[in-house]
């Protein structure tokens, strides 16, 4: 009976020492934080539409934070995960999220200046949720087959 328990314990310690497991945890956290930033961006948009005077600035600042953090995460993942299974995919998704966020911010700035582009800005924001969900899914697949 001790032999079986020892074998099980050895199996667990081998799994927990797997380098991909730690990377998977960290990148899952990073992508979850990006999702949280995206959610906060939507909250600020709703506050802005409700007439809160502070919300326009908060929405603008959060857009810049989202773009910068997506570019940084995408670049770091492309460099550090290039040889890991599913690593390049995560990097491309994060860089795509950054590109869409940049486009979204540009359309939002034009809308704020009076351009009739809210019909593009709102659905593009919804599409960003899909990119963020793909990033989380890709992070969870890191190191696997």
N, C-alpha and C positions, 0 to 999 in steps of 0.2 A: 504494500500500500504506500509506503514511503517513496518507493521508486516512481510510482505514477505521479505523486504530488510533486516530486522533484522535477520530473520531466515537464509537467505542466508549468511549474515556476520558471524553468529554464526557457520554455517557449515564450512565456510572457516577457521575460527580460530581453530576449532577443528581439521581440517585436518593438518594445519601447526604446531600444537603442537604435532602431532604424533611422538613419538621417532624414529620409524622406518624410517620416512621421512628424518630426519637429518642423520641417519646412512647411508641410501641409497645415499644421496648426497655426504657424505664424501668418502664412498667406491667407488662410481662412479668416483670421482676425483682421488683417489689413483690408481684405475685400469687404468684410462685414462693416468696418468703419467707413468705407466708401459708400456703402448702402445707407448707413446712418446719416452721412453728410447729404446724400441725395434726398433722403426723407426730410431732413431739416430744411433743405432748399425748397421742397414742396410746401412745407409748413409756412415758411416765410412768404412764398407766393400767395398762399391762401390769406395770410394776414394782410398782405399788400392789397389784395382784392377786397378785403373787408374794410380797408381804409385806415389801417394802422400807419401812422406817419413814419415810424422807424423801420417798417418792414421793407421798403424799397432798398434802403442802404444795406440791410441785413441780407436780402436776397442777392444783391450785387456782390457783396463780400463773400458770401457762401459759394457763389458761382466761381469766383477766383480761387477759393480754397479747393473746390472740387476739381477744377482744371489742373492746378498745380500738383495736387496730391495724386491725381490719376496719371499725369505725365511722370512724376517721380516714381510711383509704384510700377508703372509700365516699363520705364527705363531700367530700374533696378532688377525687375523680374527678367527682362530680356538678357541682361548681363549675367545674372547669378543662376538662372534656371535654364540656360540654353541647352544643357546636356541632360536635363532631367525629363523623363517622360511627362508630357503635357505642359512643361514649363514654357516653351515658346508660344503655345496657344494662349496661356494666361497672359503673357506679355502683350500679345497682339490684341487680346480683348481689352486689356487695360488701356493700351494706347488708342484703341478705337473709341473707348469711353471718353478719353481725354479729347479726341477730335470732335466727337459729337457734343461734348460739353462746351468746347470752344465755339462751335457753330451755334449751339443753343444760346450762348451768351451774346454772340454777335446779333442774332435775330432778336433777342430780348432787348438789347441796346437800341436797335432800330425801332422796335415796337414802342419803347419808352419815349423815343423822339417823335412819335406820331405815325410811323409806318403801320399800315394795316396788315400786320404779320402775326397777330395772336393766334390765328388759325394754324400757323406753322409752329409757333413757339410751344403751345400746349401739347400737341401730339408728340413733338420731338422730346419733350420732357418725359412723356410716358415711355417712349422708346428707350430712353436712358435707363429706365428701370430694368428693361430686358437685358441691356448690356451689363448692368450691375449684377443681375441674377446669373448671367453667364459667367461672370468673373468669379463669383462665389462657387459655382459648380466646378469651374476649372481648377480653382484652388483646392477643392476637396479631392480632385483626381490626381493631384501632383504625386509623381513617383510611382503611380500604379500603371497597369497595362491597359 
